[in-house]
Amino acid sequence: MADYTETSAVSLLRSTLIQTERLLVRWARNPITLLETLLIPCLLLVMLDIVVGGQIEKFTGEDALYGSVPMVALVGALSGAVAGGVLLGRERDSGLLARFWVLPVHRASGLVARILAEGCRILLGTLTVVLVGFGLGFRFHQGPLAALVFLLIPMLFGLAFATIVTAVAVYSAKASLVEGITILTSLMMFFSTGFVPLVAFPTWIQPVVRNQPMSVAVDTMRGLSDGGPIARPLLLTLAWSGAAIILFAVPAAIGYRRASRR
């Protein structure tokens, strides 16, 4: 009966909710996670609007916020995923994951809880960035449905990236390797269509900038908020995110199980 209880759907739901709450409370009490998720993205958005917003508007005739708000929301999702990966590595090294493994809880609840907690964190960070953007002049011009999809894009993009970070965190013995992923996120930000318009880049690198994961996600969110092409960037966003999940989900799950059984 105990085995049936621990492996039942009810046990999965109850254990997942408890562990999701634990993660959210721990992240809320961690200054680094709060900085990466809320404060730094908002400061970055304000800084971009002050420093380059006016120049981009003069150059293109369009409000730069419709590129910078999506980009900053995506950067916040990626940065928070890295901070979560660092904490996951610390829980593994301290033996906390192993302690949860021997408790009478559903085995899948730990990983499912992290997915739910990541989704909540990304949604909160995206809403915070959008609210700051509203204060600067950002608006949704394509209706409530488009606004809802706008909010879902960072969640999909961030969860796909979190899958990669989780796979690295459960196999890596050093948190510095997880934190090194921030170099990749910085390159994606500076070489994206959210940072400056595509025509501002040298011709030889424009195809790379136009099709890299962050650029297509930014272009999708720009189309959903201010208007413009949506089909192509949305399909590419789904393709990039789906590829990351397909390639890293199984290694992440296997690594999480091994880390929990140490």
N, C-alpha and C positions, 0 to 999 in steps of 0.2 A: 504493500500500500504506500509506503514511503517513497519507493522508486516512482510509482505512478504519480504521486503528488508532485514530486520534484520535476518531473518531465511533462507535466500537463500544461495546457494553454493558460489556465488560471495562474499557475505558478510562474509562467513566463511573464504574464502581464504584471502580476504583483511585484515580482523581483525586479523587473525592468523599471517600473515606476519608482521604486525605492532607490535603485542605483542611479537613475536619472536625477532624482532630487539630490542625492549625495554629490554628484558631479557638479550640478548647478550651484549648490551651496559652497562647495570648495572653490569653484572658479570665482564666485562672487567675493570670496574672502581672500583671493590671491591678487595682489596689486599688479603683477605682470600681466595676467590675463585681462584684467579690467583695462589696463593701459592699451594693450594690443587690440582689444575688441571695441572700446568706446572712445577713449580720450585721444589717442594718437590719430585714428582716422579723421575725427572731427577737426583736430588742429591742422592736419594735412589738407583737408578740404578748404578751410579758411585761408591757409597760406597760399594754396594754388590760385584761389580766386583773387587774392590781393596781388600776387606777384605776376602771374601770367594770364589771368582771366581777361583783363582789358586788352592786352596785346593780341590774344587769340581772337577776340571779338572784332578788333580792327582788321585783322588779317583775313578772316573768313566771313565776317558779317553775321556770325551766329554766336549765341551765348555759350561760353565755354563750360558753363555748369552742366550742360546736357552730356558732356563727355566726362567731366571730372567727378560728378556725383556717382555715376555708375562705376567708374574706375576705383574711387576711394572705397565704395561699398565692397567691391571685389577684393581689394587689398586688405580691408579689415577682416573679411572672411578667411583669407589665406593666412594672415598673421595670427589670428586667433587659433587656427588649426595647428600652427607650429607651436604656440604656447601650450596647447592641449597635448601635443605630442611629447613635449618636454616633461610635463606632469605625468604622463603615462609611463615614460621611462623611469621616473623617480618612484612611482608606485610599484613597478616591476622590481627595481633594485632593492626597495625597502621590504619586499615580501608581501605587500598588501594584496597584490593580485592572487598570490598563492593562498592567502588566508580566505579570500572570497571563494576560491575554488573548492575548499573543503567544507564550506557552509552548505546547509540544505537549501540551495537556491538553484534555479534553472541555469544550466551551463551557458546558454546563449544570451542570458540577460545582460551580462557585462558588456558585450560588444553592441547589442541592440541599444542599451542605455546610452552608450557613447554616441551612437548615431543620432538618437533623439536629442541628447544634450547639445550636440554640435548644431543641429538644426535650430534649436531654440536660441543658442548663442548667436548664430549667423543672422537670424531674423531680427533679434534685438539690435544687433550692430547695424544692420541695414536700415531699420526704422530710425535709429538715432542719426545716421548720416543723412537720410532723406529729410528729417526734421530740420537739421542744420542747413541743408540745401534750400529748404523752403524759406528759411530766414534770409538767405542770400539772394533769393529770386527764382529758385527752381520750381517748376510746376509740371503737373501731368496734363497733357493736352489731348490724349487719345482715349479717355474714358476710364471708368473704374476697372473693367476687365483687364485692360492693358496694364493698369497700375498694379493689379494683383500679380500678373505674370512677371512684371518688372521686379517685384519683391521676391519671386520664386527663383529667378535666375541666379542671384548670389548663393541661395541655398543649394541648388544643384551643383554649381561651380565649386562652392566651398566644401561640400560633402565629398565630391570627387577628389579634391585636393587632400582632404582629411584622410581619405583612404590611403593615399600615397604616404602621407606623414605617419599614419598608424603602422603601415608595413615597415617603414624605416625604423620607427621607434621601438617596435617589439623585437627587432633583430639586432639593432645597434646597441653596443655597450656604452656608447658615449653620447651624451646629450648634445655635444657640439656638432655631431653629424646631422642631427635633426635641425638645430639652429642654423646650420649652413644652408638649409633650403631657402632661408630668407634672401640669400644672394640671388637665387632664381626668381623669387617674387619681385625683387627690386628691378631686375633686368626686364621682366615682363611688364612692369609698370612704366618704366622710362621708355621702352620701345613699344608702346601701345598707342592706339588712336584716341585713347582717353586723355593721354598726357598732352599731346599736340596733334594737330590734324595730320593726316597721312601725307599730304603734299609737302609738309615741312621736312620730311625725312629724305635722305638721298635716294635717287631713283633705284639704285641697285638693291637696297634693303627694303623697299616698299612692299614687295610681295610677301616677305617674311613678317613684317609688321602687320600687314593687313589680315593675314591668316593665322597668326598665333592665338592661343586660347583666350588671353585677356582681351585682345582687340575685338574678336568676334562677339564675345560676351558684352563688351561695352557698346558695340554697334547695335546689338539686339536691344539693349536697355535704352539706348538713345532713340531707336525707332519706336519703342513702346511708350516713351515719355513725350518726345517732341515731334515724332513723325519721321518717316524715311523707310528704306528697305528693311524688312524683318526676316523674310523667309530664309535667305542665304545665311546670314549670321546666326540665326536661331538653329538651323540644321547643323552648322559647324560647331556651335556650342554644345549641342546634344552629342555630336560625334566625339568631340574632345573629352567631354565629361564621361560619356559611356565607355570610351576606350580606357580611361584611367581606372574606372570602377572595375571593368572586366579584367584588366591586367593585374590589379593590385588587391582586389577584394579577397581572393582565395589566399594569397600569401599573408595578408593581414590577419585573416581569421585563423590560419594555421599557426602563425607566429604568436598571436594572442593566446591561443590555447597552450602552446608550449611555454610561454612566459608565465602563465597562470599555474602550470603544473610543476614549476621549479621548486 
